[in-house]
Amino acid sequence: MEADLKLKLEQLHQRVDSLKDQINTEEATKNAFVMPFIQIMGYDIFNPTEVIPEFICDIGTKKGEKIDYVIKRDGEPILIIECKHWKEKVDAHNSQLHRYYHVSKSRFGVLTNGHQYNFYADLEKPNIMDEKPFFTLDLSNLKDSSLKILEKFSKTGYNLEEILDSAEALKYIKAIRNEFEKELQEPSDEIVKLLVNRFFDKPLTASRMVAFREYTKKAFSNSINESISFRLKNALNINESIPKSVEQTQPIDENVETPKFITTEEEIEGSQIIKAILREVLPASRIAFRDTQSYFGILLDDNNRKPICRLHFNSSNKYVEVFNNGKDNGEKKLITSLDDIYNFKTELLATVNNYE
C-alpha cells in the first residue's frame, strides 16, 4: 500500500500547488485539499457515520462548537481534524484543537492547512493534547518513514496500539534531533565542557571557552562533511568527481571558513538517477558532480562550461534545471518526486549531444 499511498499523495500535492492561488477561504481549503486527503486514507467521505463534517461538540459553557471533521471506526472517534486556510501556519492555532481534544474520546488530533498535517496525542497528560505534534506530514517532502507512520492511520492499516507505541519515540527522537542540530550550529557551553574535559586537563578560562567553542563547531562540521564524502564516494563510485567542497576538511586550528552547505541524500539519489540515464551514451569517468550552496551540479568532463543539469533541492519546491537549449539558457523543471527526473531523459541526452 505504501507505494500506492505515496503516488496518491504526490498527485494531491500537485493539485494543492496548482490550485492554491485560487483557494481564498478556509472552507474551500477543506473541500479542495483536506477531503481528498481523508479519501486517500481510505475513509468514505460520503458516509456520515464514518466521516462526520462539522461535528457539534459542547465545550464547557460554549454550546454548539464544531469540529471540522471527526473520523470514526466501529462507532468510536479515532481522529479529530481541525482545518485552517492553506496560507496559515498550522503551528500557530493549537488552542481550538486543544479544546476539541479535551472533550473528545479520540486519542489523536490533526491540525492541517491542506499541505502540512500535524498529528497530536496526549503523551504528557491523559486527555490533554500535547503542545507539540509527535508527527508531521508535509506533502512537499514525502519521506518513506513518514509514509510508514501514516499507513497506521489509514482505514485498512489503523492500529491504535502500534501508533501509541511509536508516538512517544517519534516525539522524543524529534526533540533530541532538534537539540542536536542546535548544538551543531552553535555548540553550548555544556556540550563544549563535556567534550573538552575528556582530553584537556587545564582550567577552561573564558578565553579558552571561546576558542574551544569554535574548535567544537569546526570539528562537528568536518566530521559531518567527511561522513558525507565517504557516503558520496560509495554511492557514485567516482573518486575523481567527488565535490571538492565536500571532500576537503581543515584541521581545527586553521583559520578557514567551513563549507556552508551539505550534500543531501536526495541530491545523491538524484545524481545517481541522472548518472544512470547518461550512462547510455557516456562512460562514468566523464560524468562529474559538484555541490554548491545554491545547487548540486552535474557536468560533462568536470567542465563548468559544460553543465548537463543542476538539482535545486534546497527549498520546499524541488527543480531540475536542464540545458538542452544551451549552457546559458537553463530551464528549471518542477518535480514532485525524484522519479520525475526520468521524464527529462530526452533533454539530458540532447544536452550531452550538443557538447559532443
Summary of the structure (lengths in Angstrom):
residues: 356
radius of gyration: 24.8
end to end distance: 44.5
largest distance: 76.8
contacts: 1019
relative contact order: 0.07
helix: 45%
strand: 20%
